[in-house]
């Protein structure tokens, strides 16, 4: 029943808002430069930022100004080491795309993988059982192919009404969906010793002036956990 409601009522509402609203992130540019951000320092850590949503860098000309660069600088300040963050993003990033960037050889080069789920139009139309199945497939892939020292961080799905101004009905639907998906995601992560769920609860809307201040604040919400995961990787691997 809910699946038919999603397709018949919610999908057209989401599509219309994304296509016509001046607040839609589709009106914003995304970084066109190299998909990497780094800071200099000794014994540099290797991080992969994978997903959609907050990783996309909406409104920024480069990933260095968006979340990857802001996160690299803040994490480096916390660890005292250099950081390189490789970026794999896409509004419609699929599991197959993700697996292609998470081969066994690639995973052995990394210290931490940060996954940021998205995008809104897909998440709003996805049932919790389907979402949980996809999360479990990805977690199984890490369990089978990654070294024991790798740490995986799943960033929570933000309540979208905290990021952009939306019609009230759409905001209610989006926020309720985000809470349900996060409950399932946190449960899946808790069952795996190498995975950590990081709640992500920004309290300000996306900035549209291109300064990067929003991404700096967003990075501050997750940088301590990323630094902790990197320090844990260092202890396990040495």
LINLIN-V572892 format. One line per field, one symbol per residue. psi: psi as a letter, one per 40 degrees, with the letter a starting at -180 (. if undefined). A space follows every 10 residues. Layout:
BEGIN
psi: ???
END
This chain:
BEGIN
psi: dddddddddd dddddddddd heeheeeiii heahgiiiii iifhihihhh aabeedfhei didddadddd ddddddddde iihhhihhih dfhidddddd efiddddeei dihhhhiaid ddddehiddd dddddddddd ddddeiideh hhhhhihihd eedihiiddd dddddddddd dddddddddd ehdeihhhih gieiihieef dedddddddd dedddddddd dddddde.
END
